[in-house]
Amino acid sequence: MATAFRVPRHVGGRIYPRRMKRLLLILTAALLAGCASPAPPPTLVALISHSAPADDVAAMHFCGGTLVAPDLVATAAHCLADRTPASIDAIVGADNLCRTAPIGGTRIAVASVEYSDAALDVALLRLASPSTVTPAPIAASTTDLVAWGWGTASPGGVAPCSARPVALSVVADCADVPSDDYLCALPSGAVNTCTGDSGGPVYSDGALVAIVSSGLGCGPGDPGFYGRASLLEAAIDR
């Protein structure tokens, strides 16, 4: 496997399948209607520093996550480096993170790290109290994939206030993917996942398929690597 520079997602010319075309049309229609983007799924989670002020958490957001059980959040293992559970809060149902608009969702403290595998770059956080949101199921689909998060458009760029979707297409023959435990994917449009998207979900019809890990860059031609959510099923069911 070739050695390649990888950008953690932490802080033209392709033929699209018919279902992906439909997904892109939906996202485009929302933009043309004057919406910043379609509303994110309610299981989307923003991980922030516990010390973040209630009215402006954007500056202390560091990763994304997904509610996969009433009191469990799936994220990337590298998001937890140099952090203790007591230093992390999770906002379940997050979207806007800036003081310019109401900050929705439910903020819940993290009680512990339930599971973490650095090699697979997947982890589970145990919440101090359960969420009332219905958790996302786990699926193994490779179609209609959409990543959600607060990533920048380029390394060192400015993060958006609201979560944004990135439609993805799986690359079947990807020489740089770390292992078969990861999906390799390219964006189906001009915007890729990037810094700040780490740990966030890749959904297919509301089910969690993968977790944003890293990539070779943030450009439209740079493959990204996404840890398969199925790797967490046994730990979730314990």
Secondary structure, 3 states (H helix, E strand, C coil): CCCCCCEECCCCCCCCCHHHHHHHHHHHHHHHCCCCCCCCCCCEEEEEECCCCCCCCHHHEEEEEEEEECCEEEECHHHHCCCCHHHEEEEECCCCCCCCCCCCCEEEEEEEEEEEECCCCEEEEEECCCCCCCCCCECCCCCCEEEEECCCCCCCCCCCCCCEEEEEEECCCCCCCCCCCEEEEEECCCCCCCCCCCCCEEEECCEEEEEEEEECCCCCCCCEEEEEHHHHHHHHCC
